[in-house]
Amino acid sequence: MKDIRAERITAEIDDEVVVFLIGMRVNRWWKVHKWFPLIGAMRRMMREIDENPASGFLGVERWIGNPTIMVQYWRSFEELEAYSTDKAQTHQPAWVAFNRAIGSNGDVGIWHETYRIRPGDYECVYNNMPLFGLAKATRAVPATGAKQSAPGRLAH
């Protein structure tokens, strides 16, 4: 079992962090040849960024379902954008292949959302949890004193 932190904690960031939500939805399950390659491409991308600390990638949480969702944490939007457009990395060729094979034909849906968060413009709390989410990707600190309440955490 993961190490449960039997305390209230929150995340503390000193600089901007980018939260990038990405996922896919299979609309036509019988078209395995359309959606299965996306799973392999995403695994390669995750391995690639996880093995390269200079990429700016800080961490990820994953949920499998339909749709799937990954919440990624990046040091900056510029580093996320640099990775996604670099032709020498896995993402850019995979994106071209997706558009060629699927495009907007309805077989498989893909989506993403990008959020910039700055110190004082976010709030999170975890209790009786292993390190998770933003606190796992950045720095976990006790949610005590001024950080005990949501308004207090937002003010920091």
C-alpha positions as CSV (number, residue, x, y, z in Angstrom):
1,M,0.0,0.0,0.0
2,K,1.2,3.5,-0.8
3,D,2.5,5.6,2.1
4,I,-0.6,7.2,3.6
5,R,0.0,10.7,5.0
6,A,-2.2,10.8,8.1
7,E,-2.4,14.5,8.1
8,R,-3.8,17.4,6.2
9,I,-1.4,18.7,3.6
10,T,-1.5,21.2,0.7
11,A,0.8,22.0,-2.2
12,E,3.1,25.0,-2.1
13,I,4.5,26.4,-5.4
14,D,6.9,29.3,-5.8
15,D,6.4,29.8,-9.5
16,E,3.8,29.2,-12.2
17,V,2.8,25.6,-12.7
18,V,0.8,24.4,-15.7
19,V,-2.0,21.8,-15.2
20,F,-2.7,19.9,-18.4
21,L,-5.7,17.6,-18.7
22,I,-5.7,15.3,-21.6
23,G,-7.7,12.2,-22.6
24,M,-9.5,10.3,-25.2
25,R,-13.0,8.7,-25.7
26,V,-13.6,5.7,-27.8
27,N,-16.8,6.3,-29.8
28,R,-16.7,3.1,-32.0
29,W,-15.3,0.3,-30.0
30,W,-15.2,-2.1,-32.9
31,K,-12.6,0.1,-34.7
32,V,-9.8,-1.2,-32.5
33,H,-7.3,-0.4,-35.3
34,K,-8.2,3.3,-34.8
35,W,-8.0,3.7,-31.0
36,F,-5.5,1.1,-29.9
37,P,-2.5,2.8,-31.5
38,L,-3.3,5.9,-29.5
39,I,-2.8,4.0,-26.3
40,G,0.7,2.9,-27.4
41,A,1.6,6.4,-28.5
42,M,0.5,7.9,-25.2
43,R,2.6,5.3,-23.3
44,R,5.7,6.2,-25.4
45,M,5.1,9.9,-24.8
46,M,4.7,9.4,-21.0
47,R,7.9,7.3,-20.9
48,E,9.7,9.9,-23.0
49,I,8.8,12.9,-20.8
50,D,9.1,11.0,-17.5
51,E,12.7,10.0,-18.4
52,N,13.7,13.6,-19.4
53,P,13.7,15.9,-16.3
54,A,14.7,18.8,-18.6
55,S,11.4,18.6,-20.4
56,G,9.6,20.5,-17.7
57,F,7.3,17.6,-16.9
58,L,6.6,17.4,-13.1
59,G,4.2,14.5,-12.7
60,V,0.9,12.8,-13.7
61,E,-2.2,11.2,-12.3
62,R,-4.2,8.8,-14.5
63,W,-7.8,7.4,-14.7
64,I,-8.8,4.7,-17.1
65,G,-12.3,4.7,-18.4
66,N,-14.3,6.2,-21.3
67,P,-13.2,8.9,-21.5
68,T,-9.7,8.4,-20.1
69,I,-8.1,11.3,-18.3
70,M,-4.6,12.2,-17.4
71,V,-3.8,15.2,-15.3
72,Q,-0.2,16.3,-16.0
73,Y,1.8,19.0,-14.2
74,W,4.4,21.0,-16.1
75,R,6.9,23.7,-15.0
76,S,5.6,26.1,-17.7
77,F,3.3,26.4,-20.7
78,E,6.4,27.1,-22.9
79,E,7.9,23.7,-21.9
80,L,4.7,21.9,-22.6
81,E,4.4,23.6,-26.0
82,A,8.0,22.9,-26.8
83,Y,7.5,19.2,-26.2
84,S,4.3,19.0,-28.1
85,T,5.6,20.7,-31.2
86,D,9.1,19.1,-31.3
87,K,9.2,16.9,-34.4
88,A,12.0,14.8,-32.8
89,Q,9.7,13.8,-29.9
90,T,6.8,11.3,-30.0
91,H,3.9,13.7,-29.7
92,Q,4.2,15.7,-32.9
93,P,4.4,12.6,-35.3
94,A,1.6,10.9,-33.3
95,W,-0.6,14.0,-33.7
96,V,0.0,14.0,-37.5
97,A,-0.8,10.3,-37.6
98,F,-4.0,10.8,-35.7
99,N,-5.2,13.6,-38.0
100,R,-4.4,11.4,-41.0
101,A,-6.1,8.3,-39.7
102,I,-9.0,9.7,-37.7
103,G,-9.2,13.5,-38.0
104,S,-12.9,14.4,-37.3
105,N,-14.5,11.2,-38.5
106,G,-16.1,10.5,-35.1
107,D,-14.3,7.2,-34.3
108,V,-12.2,8.4,-31.4
109,G,-12.5,11.6,-29.5
110,I,-9.5,13.4,-28.0
111,W,-9.4,16.4,-25.8
112,H,-7.2,18.5,-23.6
113,E,-7.4,21.6,-21.4
114,T,-4.5,23.7,-20.2
115,Y,-4.5,25.9,-17.0
116,R,-1.8,28.2,-15.7
117,I,-1.7,28.4,-11.9
118,R,0.3,30.9,-10.0
119,P,1.2,31.2,-6.3
120,G,-1.9,32.3,-4.5
121,D,-4.3,31.4,-7.4
122,Y,-5.0,27.8,-6.5
123,E,-6.3,25.8,-3.5
124,C,-5.9,22.1,-2.7
125,V,-6.0,19.9,0.3
126,Y,-5.3,16.2,0.9
127,N,-6.0,14.3,4.1
128,N,-5.2,10.6,4.8
129,M,-3.8,10.3,1.3
130,P,-0.6,9.2,-0.2
131,L,1.2,12.1,-2.0
132,F,-1.1,13.0,-4.9
133,G,-1.8,15.6,-7.6
134,L,-0.2,19.0,-7.3
135,A,1.3,18.2,-3.9
136,K,3.1,15.2,-5.3
137,A,4.2,17.1,-8.4
138,T,5.5,20.1,-6.5
139,R,6.0,20.4,-2.7
140,A,3.7,19.1,0.0
141,V,3.4,21.2,3.2
142,P,1.2,20.9,6.2
143,A,-2.2,22.5,5.9
144,T,-1.9,24.3,9.2
145,G,-2.1,27.9,10.4
146,A,-3.2,30.2,7.6
147,K,-3.2,27.2,5.3
148,Q,-5.9,25.4,7.3
149,S,-8.8,26.8,5.4
150,A,-9.5,27.2,1.6
151,P,-9.5,31.0,1.8
152,G,-6.3,30.9,3.7
153,R,-4.6,28.6,1.1
154,L,-5.8,30.9,-1.7
155,A,-4.3,33.9,0.1
156,H,-0.8,32.4,0.1
